[in-house]
Amino acid sequence: MKITSTIKTILIGLTVSFYTITAQAQLNIVATTGMIADLTKNIGGDVVTVDSLMGTGVDPHLYKATQGDLRKLMKADIIFYNGLHLEGKMQDIFEKMARKKAVYAVADNLPEQKIIYHGKHSDPHVWFDIQLWLKVGENVLTALIKNDPTNQAQFEQNAATYFKVLTELDQWTAQQIKSIPEQQRILITAHDAFGYFGQAYGLQVRGLQGVSTAAEFGLQDIKQLKDIIVANQIKAVFVESSVSPRFIQSLVKGVQAEGNTLTVGGELFSDAMGLANTPEGNYVGMVTHNVKTIVNALKGDALHE
């Protein structure tokens, strides 16, 4: 049978329409932090587009949504945010949007016994316990399947592959932290972002500020840290990529002025990952960088891969 030029035109048009519809059907996802965006990309794969509101060096505790952010959120098919009051100034926005679209706090329904509380306030930095981050990944997977069941098999396959990587990262992290002499397993940073890291891998964690960078600290807090550093012969303290380094630098100078040895052991990524297309620009690279930096500085020698 001969195919006329008219039929050919119709078939071509149908093909173009099919691909247009397929492209439009791709889930448009907006995540608040780079860590959540990275997790979603690894699970969603090629059938989702993911945009992060907060880039490298951005402090989510103090972040205020711009008009451009609100437009992105309005256009999104799914919104993922951390919850546990990490995005404190945006909480009301998400609660209102949840009445009309798919909005998920990815840290919901984590094991209650694993959540760290400071008074009535929960610590939101759950991504530093890799096993908890795996459970966050399960929440993301469930949400993606619910909103796009036709791609369930692909989501599950992507998740299985990535969860294996995270499990290996968890085991490697535990092994490396154990190589630090026990008395020196004290991690001092600008704000108390590493509580889950300490709980999971056996370090004492201290921060000049509380779990939020909006918290204030006083001379008594600095004195307590000085006493801990001197009593335990701590070699290094750490600055954070998303927090001003001046307070930690002042602490180091104060300890040195009293005749003790202390250095800035390096920069850690806490509330934000590194620049895109750098090793620290994804979650695995960020954690790997942090672990190597901590171990190198607290041991005072080279880290063995």
Secondary structure, DSSP 8 states (H G I E B T S, - for coil): ----HHHHHHHHHHHHHHHHHHHHHSEEEEESSHHHHHHHHHHHGGGEEEEESS-TT--TTS----HHHHHHHHH-SEEEE--TTTTGGGHHHHHHHTTTSEEEETTTT--GGG--EETTEE---GGGSHHHHHHHHHHHHHHHHHH-GGGHHHHHHHHHHHHHHHHHHHHHHHHHHHTS-GGG-EEEEEES--HHHHHHHT-EEEEEE-SSTT----HHHHHHHHHHHHHTT--EEEEETTS-SHHHHHHHHHHHHTT---EEEEEE--SS---TTSGGGSHHHHHHHHHHHHHHHHHTS----
